Amino acid sequence: MDGKTPGQVRLVTRSLPGVCRSRGVARGLHLGLSELAFDLRNGTDTGVDPPRHEGTNPLVFAELLARLGPEATRGGFLDFGAGKGRALLLAARHGFPVVVGVERSAELCAIAERNVARWLRRRPGPFVEVHHADVRDFPVPDDITVGYLFNPFGPDTVRVAIDRILASLWRAPRPFHVVYAHPRCADLFVGAGFTPVHRQGTDGTVLRHG
């Protein structure tokens, strides 16, 4: 078990009362338990590390991904701002054959690479890689069909990410979904021709292009 897990347990436990107040006790407990269980079960270090990093909640991720339909997982998954890599591992668990993450922080990228290596030792199969790069300089591969954001950037960087997606779709036309957790700039996607297909309060939204 990773040495940081007890600290992560304390952080999640302290945040539970606030989550329960805003989401209701049953929902708050469900979210908290899914957060704690992920690293405990997988021996990874993907949890909350304020103020630098907050991992994708596994329950919310699964709920948003369920809105895509089974055909969406046949292509590749790209996480814009991969952090410690939890969304990458969740995408691999949900059946994506190709999973790619982009992370600007060298420290977080190194943690994500270790988490991916641990995951693949237990569950070999999907192709998973993490790039230490700035999203603004990273071209979207043409086999990607789902882009993921957990509110990692301000509007200027989101606009560049959208341009990168559209450039890839121009090269290789295909249906493309964006899963945007805690969305603050979803209107920029709508303005660029993406259509919202699902909204889940402040948890996230799913958009489609093509």
Residue frames as a rotation matrix with the C-alpha (Angstrom) as fourth column:
MET 1
0.579 0.815 0.000 0.00
0.815 -0.579 0.000 0.00
0.000 0.000 -1.000 0.00
ASP 2
0.021 -0.588 0.809 1.33
0.491 -0.698 -0.521 3.43
0.871 0.408 0.274 -0.85
GLY 3
-0.565 -0.384 -0.730 2.71
0.817 -0.139 -0.560 5.41
0.113 -0.913 0.392 2.08
LYS 4
-0.967 0.185 0.175 0.57
-0.184 -0.983 0.021 8.45
0.176 -0.012 0.984 1.28
THR 5
-0.409 0.884 -0.228 -2.71
0.326 0.375 0.868 6.59
0.853 0.280 -0.441 1.63
PRO 6
-0.195 0.385 -0.902 -3.34
0.979 0.030 -0.199 7.45
-0.050 -0.922 -0.383 5.35
GLY 7
-0.783 -0.118 -0.610 -3.00
0.170 -0.985 -0.028 11.16
-0.598 -0.126 0.792 4.52
GLN 8
-0.851 0.516 -0.098 -5.42
-0.223 -0.187 0.957 10.77
0.476 0.836 0.275 1.67
VAL 9
-0.287 0.760 -0.583 -7.88
0.763 0.549 0.341 9.04
0.579 -0.347 -0.738 4.01
ARG 10
-0.403 0.097 -0.910 -7.68
0.749 -0.536 -0.388 11.99
-0.526 -0.838 0.144 6.42
LEU 11
-0.939 0.013 -0.345 -8.25
-0.179 -0.873 0.453 14.51
-0.295 0.487 0.822 3.62
VAL 12
-0.641 0.745 -0.185 -11.27
0.002 0.243 0.970 12.69
0.768 0.621 -0.157 2.22
THR 13
-0.249 0.549 -0.798 -12.69
0.922 0.386 -0.022 12.14
0.296 -0.742 -0.602 5.71
ARG 14
-0.633 -0.031 -0.773 -12.39
0.432 -0.843 -0.321 15.87
-0.642 -0.537 0.547 6.52
SER 15
-0.923 0.247 -0.294 -14.15
-0.383 -0.638 0.668 16.78
-0.022 0.729 0.684 3.28
LEU 16
-0.756 0.638 -0.149 -17.06
0.547 0.740 0.390 14.38
0.359 0.213 -0.909 3.78
PRO 17
-0.316 0.710 -0.630 -19.21
0.689 -0.285 -0.667 16.66
-0.653 -0.644 -0.399 5.98
GLY 18
-0.451 0.108 -0.886 -19.15
-0.402 -0.911 0.094 19.41
-0.797 0.398 0.454 3.36
VAL 19
-0.919 0.109 -0.378 -19.94
-0.313 0.381 0.870 16.97
0.239 0.918 -0.316 0.56
CYS 20
-0.655 0.708 -0.265 -22.81
0.752 0.646 -0.133 15.49
0.077 -0.286 -0.955 2.56
ARG 21
-0.309 0.536 -0.786 -24.23
0.299 -0.729 -0.615 18.96
-0.903 -0.425 0.065 3.24
SER 22
-0.450 0.080 -0.889 -24.16
-0.687 -0.668 0.288 19.90
-0.571 0.740 0.356 -0.45
ARG 23
-0.669 0.099 -0.737 -25.09
-0.600 0.513 0.614 16.53
0.439 0.853 -0.284 -1.96
GLY 24
0.584 0.804 0.110 -27.08
-0.717 0.448 0.534 14.79
0.380 -0.391 0.838 0.74
VAL 25
0.189 -0.537 0.822 -25.80
-0.809 0.390 0.441 12.15
-0.557 -0.748 -0.360 3.14
ALA 26
0.630 0.096 0.771 -26.34
0.145 0.960 -0.239 9.11
-0.763 0.262 0.590 0.93
ARG 27
0.926 -0.281 0.252 -24.74
0.224 -0.128 -0.966 10.69
0.304 0.951 -0.055 -2.14
GLY 28
0.533 -0.755 0.381 -21.91
-0.791 -0.605 -0.093 12.20
0.301 -0.252 -0.920 -0.11
LEU 29
0.278 -0.407 0.870 -21.04
-0.571 0.658 0.490 8.88
-0.772 -0.633 -0.050 1.51
HIS 30
0.792 0.066 0.607 -21.17
0.377 0.728 -0.572 7.10
-0.480 0.682 0.552 -1.83
LEU 31
0.839 -0.509 0.192 -18.80
-0.121 -0.518 -0.847 9.63
0.530 0.687 -0.497 -3.38
GLY 32
0.374 -0.717 0.588 -16.45
-0.927 -0.292 0.235 9.51
0.003 -0.633 -0.774 -0.40
LEU 33
0.432 -0.169 0.886 -16.31
-0.251 0.921 0.298 5.72
-0.866 -0.351 0.355 -0.32
SER 34
0.903 -0.107 0.416 -15.60
0.423 0.391 -0.817 5.50
-0.075 0.914 0.399 -4.05
GLU 35
0.679 -0.685 0.264 -12.78
-0.515 -0.701 -0.494 8.02
0.523 0.199 -0.829 -3.57
LEU 36
0.230 -0.594 0.771 -11.19
-0.903 0.167 0.397 6.08
-0.364 -0.787 -0.498 -0.72
ALA 37
0.633 0.122 0.765 -11.65
-0.094 0.992 -0.080 2.64
-0.769 -0.021 0.639 -2.21
PHE 38
0.964 -0.191 -0.187 -9.85
-0.180 0.056 -0.982 3.34
0.197 0.980 0.019 -5.46
ASP 39
0.151 -0.986 0.075 -6.31
-0.772 -0.165 -0.614 3.73
0.618 0.035 -0.785 -4.12
LEU 40
-0.038 -0.124 0.992 -6.82
-0.869 0.493 0.029 1.24
-0.493 -0.861 -0.127 -1.30
ARG 41
0.745 0.430 0.510 -7.93
-0.151 0.854 -0.498 -1.40
-0.650 0.294 0.701 -3.79
ASN 42
0.954 -0.274 0.123 -5.32
0.179 0.190 -0.965 -0.69
0.241 0.943 0.230 -6.45
GLY 43
0.411 -0.850 -0.330 -2.24
0.774 0.134 0.619 0.27
-0.482 -0.510 0.713 -4.43
THR 44
-0.015 -0.346 0.938 -1.98
0.824 -0.537 -0.184 3.57
0.567 0.770 0.293 -6.31
ASP 45
-0.404 -0.145 -0.903 -1.42
0.668 -0.721 -0.184 7.19
-0.624 -0.678 0.388 -5.31
THR 46
-0.580 0.272 0.768 -4.05
0.660 -0.396 0.638 9.16
0.478 0.877 0.050 -7.20
GLY 47
0.174 0.825 -0.538 -5.85
0.982 -0.106 0.156 10.92
0.071 -0.556 -0.828 -4.37
VAL 48
0.884 0.315 0.345 -6.39
0.292 -0.949 0.117 14.49
0.364 -0.003 -0.931 -3.26
ASP 49
-0.046 -0.929 -0.366 -3.24
0.994 -0.080 0.077 16.57
-0.101 -0.361 0.927 -2.82
PRO 50
0.841 0.463 0.279 -4.34
0.501 -0.862 -0.080 20.20
0.203 0.207 -0.957 -2.33
PRO 51
0.221 0.754 -0.619 -3.70
-0.272 -0.562 -0.781 22.71
-0.937 0.340 0.081 -3.68
ARG 52
-0.612 -0.644 -0.459 -1.95
-0.586 -0.021 0.810 21.01
-0.531 0.765 -0.364 -6.59
HIS 53
-0.810 0.142 -0.568 -4.22
-0.349 0.661 0.664 18.15
0.470 0.736 -0.486 -7.49
GLU 54
-0.250 0.773 0.583 -7.66
-0.694 0.277 -0.665 16.66
-0.675 -0.571 0.467 -7.07
GLY 55
-0.967 -0.197 0.160 -8.36
-0.058 0.784 0.618 13.26
-0.247 0.588 -0.770 -8.60
THR 56
-0.461 0.819 -0.342 -11.44
-0.660 -0.059 0.749 12.40
0.593 0.571 0.568 -10.63
ASN 57
-0.288 0.435 0.853 -14.10
-0.772 0.422 -0.476 10.74
-0.567 -0.795 0.214 -8.50
PRO 58
-0.979 -0.180 0.095 -14.56
-0.096 0.821 0.562 7.18
-0.179 0.541 -0.822 -9.81
LEU 59
-0.319 0.935 0.154 -18.33
0.660 0.336 -0.672 7.25
-0.680 -0.113 -0.724 -9.30
VAL 60
0.342 0.425 -0.838 -18.81
-0.222 -0.830 -0.511 10.53
-0.913 0.361 -0.190 -11.18
PHE 61
-0.570 -0.626 -0.532 -16.49
-0.695 0.021 0.719 9.33
-0.439 0.779 -0.447 -13.95
ALA 62
-0.896 0.248 0.367 -18.54
0.335 0.922 0.195 6.17
-0.291 0.297 -0.909 -14.43
GLU 63
0.040 0.979 -0.201 -21.81
0.528 -0.191 -0.828 8.12
-0.848 -0.073 -0.524 -14.45
LEU 64
0.210 -0.017 -0.978 -20.57
-0.577 -0.810 -0.109 10.53
-0.790 0.587 -0.180 -17.11
LEU 65
-0.769 -0.585 -0.256 -19.01
-0.556 0.416 0.720 7.82
-0.315 0.696 -0.645 -19.23
ALA 66
-0.574 0.625 0.530 -22.25
0.466 0.781 -0.416 5.85
-0.673 0.008 -0.739 -19.19
ARG 67
0.370 0.749 -0.549 -23.78
-0.023 -0.584 -0.812 8.65
-0.929 0.313 -0.199 -21.28
LEU 68
-0.358 -0.618 -0.700 -21.44
-0.720 -0.294 0.628 7.99
-0.594 0.729 -0.340 -24.19
GLY 69
0.800 0.556 -0.227 -22.72
-0.584 0.633 -0.508 4.63
-0.139 0.539 0.831 -25.33
PRO 70
0.618 -0.559 0.553 -20.60
0.164 0.780 0.604 1.50
-0.769 -0.282 0.573 -25.86
GLU 71
0.738 -0.333 0.587 -19.29
0.651 0.125 -0.748 2.55
0.176 0.934 0.309 -29.27
ALA 72
0.848 -0.396 0.352 -17.36
-0.385 -0.917 -0.104 5.49
0.364 -0.048 -0.930 -27.78
THR 73
0.539 -0.658 0.526 -14.95
-0.549 0.199 0.812 3.22
-0.639 -0.726 -0.254 -25.89
ARG 74
0.779 -0.256 0.572 -13.79
0.521 0.771 -0.365 1.55
-0.348 0.583 0.735 -29.10
GLY 75
0.599 -0.587 0.545 -11.51
0.216 -0.536 -0.816 4.50
0.771 0.606 -0.194 -29.87
GLY 76
-0.353 -0.864 -0.360 -8.90
0.703 0.010 -0.712 6.30
0.618 -0.504 0.603 -27.83
PHE 77
0.780 0.526 -0.338 -9.20
0.598 -0.467 0.652 8.37
0.185 -0.710 -0.679 -24.66
LEU 78
-0.266 -0.864 0.428 -7.20
0.576 -0.498 -0.648 11.56
0.773 0.074 0.630 -24.03
ASP 79
0.562 0.355 -0.747 -7.00
0.823 -0.326 0.464 13.29
-0.079 -0.876 -0.476 -20.64
PHE 80
0.190 -0.430 0.883 -6.13
0.307 -0.828 -0.469 16.98
0.933 0.360 -0.025 -20.95
GLY 81
-0.108 -0.280 0.954 -4.30
-0.811 -0.530 -0.247 17.60
0.575 -0.800 -0.170 -17.66
ALA 82
0.186 0.239 -0.953 -3.78
-0.060 0.971 0.232 14.06
0.981 0.014 0.195 -16.39
GLY 83
0.486 -0.010 0.874 -2.52
-0.840 -0.282 0.463 14.90
0.242 -0.959 -0.146 -12.89
LYS 84
-0.306 -0.591 0.747 -1.66
-0.802 0.582 0.132 11.69
-0.513 -0.558 -0.652 -11.06
GLY 85
-0.818 -0.146 -0.557 -3.36
-0.531 0.564 0.632 9.59
0.221 0.813 -0.539 -13.71
ARG 86
-0.637 0.590 0.496 -6.55
-0.110 0.568 -0.816 8.42
-0.763 -0.575 -0.297 -12.05
ALA 87
0.350 0.819 -0.454 -8.75
-0.629 -0.153 -0.762 9.20
-0.694 0.552 0.462 -15.05
LEU 88
-0.190 -0.500 -0.845 -6.32
-0.942 0.335 0.014 7.24
0.276 0.798 -0.535 -17.23
LEU 89
-0.972 -0.189 0.143 -6.70
-0.229 0.900 -0.371 4.19
-0.059 -0.393 -0.918 -15.03
LEU 90
-0.255 0.956 0.146 -10.47
-0.175 0.103 -0.979 4.58
-0.951 -0.276 0.141 -14.94
ALA 91
0.289 0.326 -0.900 -10.56
-0.915 -0.183 -0.360 4.84
-0.282 0.927 0.245 -18.74
ALA 92
-0.629 -0.572 -0.526 -8.49
-0.681 0.732 0.020 1.67
0.374 0.371 -0.850 -19.02
ARG 93
-0.865 0.347 0.363 -10.87
-0.043 0.669 -0.742 -0.05
-0.501 -0.657 -0.564 -16.63
HIS 94
0.082 0.975 -0.207 -13.83
-0.326 -0.170 -0.930 1.04
-0.942 0.143 0.304 -18.75
GLY 95
0.412 0.136 0.901 -12.44
0.488 0.802 -0.344 -0.66
-0.769 0.581 0.265 -21.83
PHE 96
0.842 -0.191 -0.504 -10.65
-0.488 -0.668 -0.562 1.99
-0.229 0.720 -0.655 -23.90
PRO 97
0.811 -0.562 0.163 -7.90
0.585 0.782 -0.214 0.21
-0.007 0.269 0.963 -25.90
VAL 98
-0.225 -0.861 0.456 -5.78
0.737 -0.457 -0.498 3.37
0.637 0.224 0.737 -26.12
VAL 99
0.816 0.432 -0.385 -5.45
0.576 -0.545 0.609 5.80
0.053 -0.719 -0.693 -23.19
VAL 100
-0.173 -0.870 0.462 -3.28
0.750 -0.420 -0.511 8.91
0.638 0.258 0.725 -23.35
GLY 101
0.701 0.347 -0.623 -2.63
0.682 -0.580 0.445 11.60
-0.207 -0.737 -0.643 -20.76
VAL 102
0.030 -0.663 0.748 -0.97
0.506 -0.635 -0.583 15.00
0.862 0.396 0.317 -21.05
GLU 103
0.804 0.187 -0.564 0.40
0.594 -0.288 0.751 16.66
-0.022 -0.939 -0.343 -17.91
ARG 104
0.625 -0.547 0.557 2.53
-0.082 -0.756 -0.650 19.81
0.776 0.360 -0.517 -17.63
SER 105
0.570 -0.399 0.718 3.80
-0.820 -0.225 0.526 19.21
-0.048 -0.889 -0.455 -14.08
ALA 106
-0.147 -0.722 -0.676 6.89
-0.602 0.608 -0.518 17.00
0.785 0.331 -0.524 -14.12
GLU 107
-0.820 -0.168 0.547 6.19
-0.567 0.369 -0.736 15.87
-0.078 -0.914 -0.398 -10.55
LEU 108
0.069 0.936 0.346 2.60
-0.675 0.299 -0.675 14.86
-0.735 -0.187 0.652 -11.21
CYS 109
0.495 0.050 -0.868 3.59
-0.814 0.377 -0.442 13.25
0.305 0.925 0.227 -14.51
ALA 110
-0.571 -0.779 -0.257 6.14
-0.586 0.607 -0.537 11.06
0.575 -0.156 -0.803 -12.71
ILE 111
-0.639 0.433 0.636 3.49
-0.504 0.389 -0.771 9.99
-0.581 -0.813 -0.031 -10.18
ALA 112
0.438 0.847 -0.301 1.07
-0.780 0.192 -0.595 9.21
-0.447 0.496 0.745 -13.00
GLU 113
0.105 -0.479 -0.872 3.69
-0.778 0.506 -0.372 7.08
0.619 0.717 -0.319 -14.75
ARG 114
-0.884 -0.417 0.210 4.27
-0.448 0.629 -0.635 5.08
0.133 -0.656 -0.743 -11.55
ASN 115
-0.253 0.875 0.414 0.52
-0.568 0.212 -0.795 4.60
-0.784 -0.436 0.443 -11.10
VAL 116
0.512 0.409 -0.755 0.13
-0.859 0.253 -0.445 3.43
0.009 0.877 0.481 -14.70
ALA 117
-0.368 -0.739 -0.563 3.00
-0.664 0.634 -0.398 0.96
0.651 0.228 -0.724 -14.29
ARG 118
-0.841 0.117 0.529 1.44
-0.409 0.504 -0.761 -0.48
-0.355 -0.856 -0.376 -11.12
TRP 119
0.142 0.989 -0.035 -1.95
-0.702 0.076 -0.708 -0.74
-0.697 0.125 0.706 -12.83
LEU 120
0.427 0.028 -0.904 -0.61
-0.856 0.335 -0.394 -2.47
0.292 0.942 0.167 -15.94
ARG 121
-0.738 -0.674 -0.044 1.32
-0.607 0.690 -0.393 -5.02
0.295 -0.263 -0.918 -13.89
ARG 122
-0.662 0.568 0.490 -2.00
-0.181 0.513 -0.839 -6.14
-0.728 -0.644 -0.236 -12.44
ARG 123
0.391 0.893 0.224 -4.16
0.211 0.150 -0.966 -5.58
-0.896 0.425 -0.129 -15.53
PRO 124
-0.701 -0.692 -0.172 -2.12
-0.025 -0.218 0.976 -5.83
-0.713 0.688 0.136 -18.74
GLY 125
-0.027 0.702 0.712 -3.92
0.866 0.373 -0.335 -5.14
-0.500 0.607 -0.618 -21.98
PRO 126
0.883 0.437 0.172 -4.68
0.462 -0.739 -0.490 -1.54
-0.087 0.512 -0.855 -22.90
PHE 127
-0.154 -0.890 0.429 -2.07
0.849 -0.341 -0.404 0.85
0.505 0.302 0.808 -24.24
VAL 128
0.877 0.402 -0.264 -1.63
0.480 -0.698 0.531 3.61
0.029 -0.592 -0.805 -21.64
GLU 129
-0.190 -0.971 0.145 0.91
0.921 -0.227 -0.315 6.42
0.339 0.074 0.938 -21.82
VAL 130
0.711 0.300 -0.636 1.53
0.559 -0.789 0.254 9.75
-0.426 -0.536 -0.729 -20.13
HIS 131
0.160 -0.632 0.759 3.17
0.774 -0.396 -0.493 12.69
0.612 0.666 0.426 -21.92
HIS 132
0.037 -0.236 -0.971 5.03
0.741 -0.645 0.185 15.37
-0.670 -0.726 0.151 -20.00
ALA 133
-0.704 -0.171 0.690 3.89
0.661 -0.513 0.547 18.28
0.260 0.841 0.474 -22.13
ASP 134
-0.714 0.519 -0.470 1.84
-0.205 -0.797 -0.568 21.44
-0.670 -0.309 0.675 -22.24
VAL 135
0.022 0.827 0.562 -1.61
0.594 0.441 -0.673 20.84
-0.804 0.349 -0.482 -23.72
ARG 136
0.635 0.245 -0.732 -1.09
-0.270 -0.818 -0.508 23.93
-0.724 0.521 -0.453 -25.86
ASP 137
-0.148 -0.792 -0.592 1.81
-0.947 -0.059 0.316 22.18
-0.285 0.608 -0.741 -27.63
PHE 138
-0.705 -0.115 0.699 0.28
-0.144 0.989 0.017 18.70
-0.694 -0.088 -0.715 -27.86
PRO 139
-0.564 0.528 -0.635 -1.47
-0.781 -0.091 0.618 17.62
0.268 0.844 0.464 -31.08
VAL 140
0.122 0.699 0.704 -4.55
-0.738 0.538 -0.407 15.45
-0.664 -0.470 0.582 -30.50
PRO 141
-0.861 -0.442 0.253 -3.87
-0.191 0.741 0.644 12.00
-0.472 0.505 -0.722 -32.02
ASP 142
-0.516 0.662 -0.544 -6.26
-0.833 -0.237 0.500 11.07
0.202 0.711 0.674 -34.80
ASP 143
-0.504 0.375 -0.778 -7.36
0.171 0.926 0.335 7.82
0.847 0.036 -0.531 -33.11
ILE 144
-0.953 0.184 -0.239 -8.78
0.206 -0.181 -0.962 9.65
-0.220 -0.966 0.135 -30.08
THR 145
-0.438 0.872 0.219 -12.59
0.401 -0.029 0.916 9.67
0.805 0.488 -0.337 -29.85
VAL 146
0.711 0.633 -0.306 -13.09
0.556 -0.241 0.796 10.89
0.430 -0.736 -0.523 -26.26
GLY 147
-0.374 -0.785 0.494 -11.43
0.169 -0.581 -0.796 13.89
0.912 -0.214 0.350 -24.67
TYR 148
0.457 0.489 -0.743 -11.57
0.785 0.171 0.596 14.35
0.418 -0.856 -0.305 -20.90
LEU 149
-0.425 -0.541 0.726 -11.11
0.008 -0.804 -0.595 17.47
0.905 -0.247 0.346 -18.78
PHE 150
0.220 0.437 -0.872 -11.45
0.940 0.143 0.309 17.85
0.260 -0.888 -0.379 -15.01
ASN 151
0.959 0.253 0.125 -11.57
0.233 -0.960 0.158 21.65
0.160 -0.123 -0.979 -15.07
PRO 152
0.370 -0.900 -0.231 -7.78
0.891 0.273 0.362 21.80
-0.263 -0.339 0.903 -15.46
PHE 153
-0.646 -0.683 0.341 -7.36
0.763 -0.586 0.272 25.12
0.014 0.436 0.900 -17.28
GLY 154
-0.305 0.487 -0.818 -8.60
0.029 -0.854 -0.519 28.62
-0.952 -0.182 0.247 -17.74
PRO 155
0.660 0.751 0.024 -10.46
0.052 -0.015 -0.999 29.72
-0.750 0.660 -0.049 -20.87
ASP 156
0.360 -0.564 -0.743 -7.37
-0.894 -0.437 -0.102 30.60
-0.267 0.701 -0.661 -22.93
THR 157
-0.718 -0.666 0.201 -5.94
-0.603 0.740 0.298 27.09
-0.347 0.092 -0.933 -22.66
VAL 158
-0.139 0.756 0.640 -9.36
0.195 0.654 -0.731 25.51
-0.971 0.023 -0.238 -23.19
ARG 159
0.690 0.385 -0.614 -9.64
-0.451 -0.435 -0.779 27.42
-0.567 0.814 -0.126 -26.48
VAL 160
-0.190 -0.837 -0.512 -6.30
-0.980 0.130 0.151 25.99
-0.059 0.531 -0.845 -27.59
ALA 161
-0.721 -0.015 0.692 -7.40
-0.175 0.971 -0.162 22.48
-0.670 -0.238 -0.703 -26.60
ILE 162
0.376 0.917 0.136 -10.56
0.051 0.126 -0.991 22.93
-0.925 0.379 0.001 -28.65
ASP 163
0.499 -0.260 -0.827 -8.48
-0.833 -0.405 -0.376 24.08
-0.237 0.876 -0.419 -31.63
ARG 164
-0.625 -0.777 0.074 -6.31
-0.745 0.622 0.240 20.97
-0.232 0.095 -0.968 -31.26
ILE 165
-0.356 0.591 0.724 -9.38
0.132 0.799 -0.587 18.73
-0.925 -0.113 -0.363 -31.24
LEU 166
0.652 0.690 -0.313 -10.89
-0.168 -0.270 -0.948 20.44
-0.739 0.671 -0.060 -34.28
ALA 167
0.053 -0.724 -0.688 -7.60
-0.983 -0.160 0.092 20.18
-0.177 0.671 -0.720 -36.18
SER 168
-0.815 -0.330 0.477 -7.58
-0.318 0.942 0.109 16.43
-0.485 -0.063 -0.872 -35.55
LEU 169
0.003 0.908 0.420 -11.23
0.273 0.403 -0.873 16.12
-0.962 0.117 -0.247 -36.64
TRP 170
0.568 0.116 -0.815 -10.41
-0.658 -0.530 -0.534 18.01
-0.494 0.840 -0.225 -39.84
ARG 171
-0.448 -0.822 -0.351 -7.58
-0.889 0.367 0.276 15.56
-0.098 0.435 -0.895 -40.59
ALA 172
-0.928 0.138 -0.345 -9.63
0.097 0.986 0.135 12.48
0.359 0.092 -0.929 -39.66
PRO 173
-0.360 0.864 0.353 -13.40
-0.804 -0.479 0.351 13.18
0.472 -0.157 0.867 -39.49
ARG 174
-0.563 0.217 -0.797 -15.14
0.398 0.917 -0.032 11.11
0.724 -0.336 -0.603 -36.83
PRO 175
0.643 0.743 0.184 -17.63
0.097 -0.317 0.943 11.45
0.760 -0.589 -0.276 -33.97
PHE 176
-0.533 -0.840 -0.098 -15.91
0.320 -0.093 -0.943 12.93
0.783 -0.534 0.319 -30.93
HIS 177
0.652 0.724 -0.227 -17.11
0.456 -0.134 0.880 13.25
0.606 -0.677 -0.417 -27.34
VAL 178
-0.485 -0.702 0.522 -15.85
-0.165 -0.513 -0.842 15.56
0.859 -0.494 0.133 -24.64
VAL 179
0.461 0.503 -0.731 -16.42
0.685 0.322 0.653 14.56
0.564 -0.802 -0.197 -21.01
TYR 180
-0.345 -0.516 0.784 -15.93
0.017 -0.839 -0.544 17.71
0.938 -0.174 0.298 -18.96
ALA 181
0.116 0.324 -0.939 -16.00
0.907 0.351 0.233 17.30
0.405 -0.878 -0.253 -15.17
HIS 182
0.155 0.061 -0.986 -16.76
0.712 -0.698 0.069 20.38
-0.684 -0.713 -0.151 -13.06
PRO 183
-0.136 -0.256 0.957 -17.10
0.969 -0.235 0.074 22.41
0.206 0.938 0.280 -16.26
ARG 184
0.022 0.087 -0.996 -16.41
0.461 -0.885 -0.067 26.13
-0.887 -0.457 -0.059 -16.13
CYS 185
-0.490 -0.288 -0.822 -15.80
-0.528 -0.653 0.544 26.74
-0.693 0.701 0.168 -19.83
ALA 186
-0.373 0.397 0.839 -18.36
0.550 0.823 -0.145 24.43
-0.748 0.407 -0.525 -21.43
ASP 187
0.641 0.660 -0.391 -19.77
0.117 -0.588 -0.801 27.40
-0.758 0.468 -0.454 -23.34
LEU 188
-0.074 -0.747 -0.660 -16.51
-0.770 -0.377 0.514 27.57
-0.633 0.547 -0.548 -25.31
PHE 189
-0.831 -0.157 0.534 -17.12
0.118 0.888 0.445 24.06
-0.544 0.432 -0.719 -26.63
VAL 190
0.138 0.964 0.227 -20.70
0.661 0.081 -0.746 24.94
-0.738 0.253 -0.626 -27.54
GLY 191
0.556 0.033 -0.831 -19.49
-0.342 -0.901 -0.265 28.02
-0.758 0.432 -0.489 -29.39
ALA 192
-0.461 -0.814 -0.353 -17.06
-0.737 0.130 0.663 25.82
-0.494 0.567 -0.660 -31.34
GLY 193
-0.177 0.497 -0.850 -19.83
-0.869 0.326 0.372 23.52
0.462 0.804 0.374 -32.59
PHE 194
-0.926 -0.101 -0.364 -20.04
0.071 0.900 -0.429 20.89
0.371 -0.423 -0.827 -29.85
THR 195
-0.039 0.990 0.137 -23.53
-0.463 -0.139 0.875 19.84
0.885 -0.030 0.464 -28.77
PRO 196
-0.665 -0.128 0.736 -24.29
-0.741 0.235 -0.629 19.08
-0.093 -0.964 -0.251 -25.10
VAL 197
-0.266 0.568 -0.779 -25.84
-0.295 0.722 0.626 15.63
0.918 0.396 -0.024 -24.81
HIS 198
0.401 0.385 -0.831 -25.90
0.683 0.480 0.551 15.35
0.611 -0.788 -0.070 -21.01
ARG 199
-0.223 -0.433 0.874 -25.59
-0.410 -0.772 -0.486 17.71
0.885 -0.466 -0.006 -18.07
GLN 200
0.251 0.214 -0.944 -25.14
0.667 0.668 0.329 16.46
0.702 -0.712 0.025 -14.51
GLY 201
0.936 0.182 -0.300 -25.31
0.346 -0.629 0.696 19.56
-0.062 -0.756 -0.652 -12.36
THR 202
0.658 -0.753 -0.028 -21.87
-0.743 -0.654 0.142 20.71
-0.125 -0.072 -0.990 -11.26
ASP 203
0.430 -0.499 0.752 -20.44
0.008 0.836 0.549 17.18
-0.903 -0.230 0.364 -11.65
GLY 204
-0.675 -0.734 0.075 -19.98
0.058 0.049 0.997 17.46
-0.736 0.677 0.009 -15.38
THR 205
0.452 0.752 -0.480 -21.29
-0.545 -0.193 -0.816 17.64
-0.706 0.630 0.323 -18.88
VAL 206
-0.280 -0.451 0.847 -20.89
0.472 0.704 0.531 15.49
-0.836 0.549 0.016 -21.99
LEU 207
0.298 0.302 -0.906 -20.63
-0.574 -0.701 -0.423 17.11
-0.763 0.646 -0.035 -25.42
ARG 208
0.157 -0.177 0.972 -20.46
0.601 0.798 0.048 15.66
-0.784 0.576 0.231 -28.93
HIS 209
-0.033 -0.195 -0.980 -19.04
-0.682 -0.712 0.165 16.82
-0.731 0.674 -0.110 -32.23
GLY 210
-0.714 -0.236 -0.659 -19.96
-0.691 0.389 0.610 15.14
0.112 0.891 -0.441 -35.49
